[in-house]
Structures are given as C-alpha cells and as structure tokens.
C-alpha cells in the first residue's frame, strides 16, 4: 500500500477539525442550521490554512445521506466519495489549468442537469483568480442566478485579482494564518497518535517553518520523521531545517546587551563555522529583540507573541535592566545590517561591525534627564571666568567652531586670536600680510599656493577644471615663466594625461596666456617621490585643513563651557565642527 502523507492523512473531515478558522466554521454551521446557505462562496487566505478542506466539508454537509447536517457522518457513500475526490456531483476544478472561456461554457452546459444521486451539484474552483477575463464574464450570469440545485465554492490566495463583479455575487470568507501555538497543539495531537517521540521545542521549530500554514507544517513534519524515525532529537530537527540553534541566538543577545564585544564576535564566528546563513541569523536576532521590546512595553504580551512560557521567561531575563530606548537602537542597527547583508559580498564583516557597534553603544540618556542637568548647570553651576566679564558685546571671531556631541549636546564656540585668560598679541589677517617679492624662478622648496605655480594652477582650473585638478596632483620640479617642469609618478593617471599630445598642446597654450611668454613644458617621470620634493597642491591643502581642524579642536577643548559640560556628563568630545563665517554687519 502506498504511503499517505500526513497532510492528506490528517486532513480535516469535519468543521470541528478545522484549526484556527472558527469564524468560518461557525458561520457555515449557523447557515446550515438556519437554512440560509448561499449559492456562491469565496474562500480567501494564505496557502495551507484550510480553504479547500472547508469546501469539501461544506460539500459533505450539504450532500450527506443522513440529511443536511453541520457534522457530516463521513461514513456514507456520498461522504466517502467526496473525501476521496470521486463524487460525480462534486466537481473540483483547478482554475490554473482550466482558464479559458470554453472550459466555463462546458461547465455552464453541465449545470442545467440535475445531480445524479446527491442534493446539490457543487463546483469547487481552486485558484479562481487564474481564470481569464472572458471566462469570468461567461460565468457572471450563471453565478448571479444559478439553478437551485447548484452551489459554487471558489478558493483563492489572491482575491484582489478576482473581478469585483464576481466578488459581489459571493459570500466572502477570509481565512487567517494559523497561530503558532495552535499549530504546535495540532502537531502534538498527530505525533502522539503516530507513536512518535518529539519535544514541544522541536514541534515549535517545525511550526515556525510552516509560517502559519498547517499543510506546510505537516509536510515539514513528514520530512523530519523520514530523517529521524520515531525518536526525534531537537538538534536533528534544527540541523535538517537549517534553523539557527536557539542557544546561539540567546548567547548573541546576552553578549550584545552586556557589552561583551569578544563574546559577540565569537558568536558570529560560530555561526560562520556551523554554516548558518548570516542573514537568517540576523533575522532571528531581530525577532528576538522584537520580542524583548514588546515584553518591555506591555509586560504581559498575551497573543502578541507566539512563543512558549519557557521562552517568555528566558526573554524577561535577557531584557533585564535594558531600556526601551536601547532596544530600539539595537533593532535599528540590526535592521540596517540585515538589509546590507542581502546584497553584500562579505556578510560576516557587516554582522561583525553591527555587533561591535551594538556592544559598545553607550546607554541612552532620557531627554528629560538631559534637560534637568542643563537646567541645574545654568541655575547653580559656577560659570568660571564668564562671571567676571563686563556685559559688553563679544569681540568678532573670524573662524567660529562648534562642538558636536550627539543629539541634545551643548554647542560651544572656539575663539581665534583672543584668549580667555589674557589678551594675546593681535595677529594680522592673512590677507594683510606683506606681498612676497616677485620671483623669476622658484625652487622646489619655495613652491606654494601663492607663487607662480599656485597662480598658474588656479588659472588653469578656471579655464579647464579637469586639467587643473590633474595639476593639483603633480609635483612642480621647476617652475618659471619660460619652463614648466612637472613631476609625475610612474603609471599614474596624471602622467598618462599630461603625456597626451593634445593635453600638452592645450597646457602650453594656457601657460602662454597666463605668463605672456612662450613657455616650454617638460614632464619628468618619477619612480618615487623625492625626499626634498614639496607637497602637491592637493597635499598642501589637506595639511592646512588638518592643522586648522587641530587648532579648532584645541581651542574648543580649552573653552570653559565645553570643559564644564564634559565634566558634568562624564563624556568626551566626539567631534568639533567649524561653523560658517558670520557675515559682517
């Protein structure tokens, strides 16, 4: 005898056998009891939640030889034929295979004949949304006024694809995804009668794999039993289904929430060595943190979480004293990492960086607490040198800066030229410096942005931005009005550009236009940068920017308000940002 899979062997045969669809079964039973059975039904919902099974049960309830009943006997010949799919009066039609208008015309011709031996001719059309528009149109009139001996039952996973003209002629029943505990309970009922030893934890893994579908869960259970036999170890179930070991999920959460960077990275290494999917592990972590966040928010989740009592206790221990704000930040980082892992070449690296950031996150301080601290500082904290200053307008600052210390952090300005303790000798602005004496030719050590080379590069950049950008990356070996000797590193992009005859000709023309005399051009190939070579203009600019930022940071750190804020919050300066120069009044 051929093997009958569990999904068929344990298919619901009565309304009471339906799991998780009480709103449908109760309505249909009341309609049968009250003699208010409609001529057309539309069953919608996800796969494997009981749509076709309900259609068969309804067909048996209407045609059972014991009479109209909410509980068919399942022993008469009519019930047995419907169960086996052999009834001559119950037609199960696959909408995906019979999509044409000719199929519907054949159905219409069949409708006018009375049933052979039952009360009703019942047409069950599965995946009805696959019918063509012409097929739906051919069905409209018959569906609106069918013969008294005909009932239609449509099933679909995509009701939005069914024309509104069809929907309006049917009673619609929306089947729900089945809750995890209900699936586990049904699986326990089945394995006990099959004589299989399996834990509730393993059944929960099977049910999660089914994702709300009873049929998918039973198919997965069949696969597990084929692999393990009548004794089903939890580890074998997790290995077969490719599910991440729950202990790794728990240990990963513990490491992150306790700030154990080494432990968190060790968990990622284990996930990698065991061959689990990094993305799946990240998704499991997201689910775990979601559960903890919901527990923190509502205390008793009830039906908000589809988890066992043992898992609830474990999650409460994991959450501990972690604040809701910190959990939200962890979830945000994990969601970002999961999206990046989906398209990453190195998913382990992304997960490791996310774990490092999560484990090193400083605890979030509530805004109310920050405001209270700032109010206390303004009201009672000493103001330092500021209290002894006369109430006069502050001296203008040529380059103000601001301290950035994250959201809600105080902003302070770094002053240039004037010290808070004692006035320093005034420094003339750079624009007022004495002009340098004109030179006919510059040595490498003398080249800078204010000499012949810098002026020439600015001129070229104004005319030809791309060429000017190339000149900012090369070394001026020798520069005069009559000769431009440019040094380029071997195999550099700039060398290839400047050796191009068209580029060289254009550069000579620009030099003559700038200097007013014919200027020779020489390109020197450098195997390495000479020790006495001046920096390129690009390097010079980077050095000046770095020096300016370092100076701004020093001045910001020395500011009394900044020092007071750092001491009060027991923090450190994360970043100093330069503010745009103020417009003169």
ABEGO torsion letter per residue (X at the ends): XBBBBAAAAABBABAAABBGAAAAAAAAAAAAAAGABBABBBBBEBBGAGAAAAAAAAAAAAABAAEBBABBAGABAAAAAAAAGABAABBBBBAAABABAAAAAAAAAAAABBBAABABBBBBBBGAAABBAAAAAAAAAAAABBBAABBBBBBBABAAABBAAAAAABBBBBBBBBBAAAAAAAAAAAAAAAGBBBBAAAAAAAAAAAGGBAAAAAAAAAAAAAAAEABBBAAAAAAAAGBBBAAAAAAAAAAAAAGBAAAAAAAAAAAAAAGBBAAAAAAAAAAAAAAAAAAAAAGBAEAABBBBAAAAAAAAAAAEABBAAAAAAAAAAAAAAAAAAAABABAAAAAAAAAAAAAABBBBBBAAAAAAAAAAAAAABBAEAAAABBBBBBBBBABBBBBBAEBGBBBBBBBBGBBAABBBBBBBBAAABBBBBBBABBBAAABBAABAAAAAAAAAAAABAAAAAAAAABBBABBBAABBBBBBBBGBAAAAAAABAAAAAAAAAAAAAAAGBBBBBBBBBBABBBAABBBBAAAAAAAAAAAAAAAAAAAAAABAAAAAAAAAAGBBBABBBBBBBBBBX
